[in-house]
Amino acid sequence: MMVLFAAVIEIDRIMLMLLAAVTEKDFQDYASVIHSLYLKVLIPTTVVQDRHCTHE
């Protein structure tokens, strides 16, 4: 679980570096893409991992 968390932090750092290179309009589009990515990928993954841990 900590590994996943560390990976998310690292991804966030890279995203911020990329965001620093884009314009304000691009920032809006990019932010919505990242937001939907979190909702579709990272949150379900975390929930599944948590459930898996509690069952064992």
Residue pairs with C-beta under 8 A, 6 or more apart in sequence:
1 49
1 50
1 53
4 45
4 46
4 49
8 42
15 34
18 30
19 27
19 30
22 30
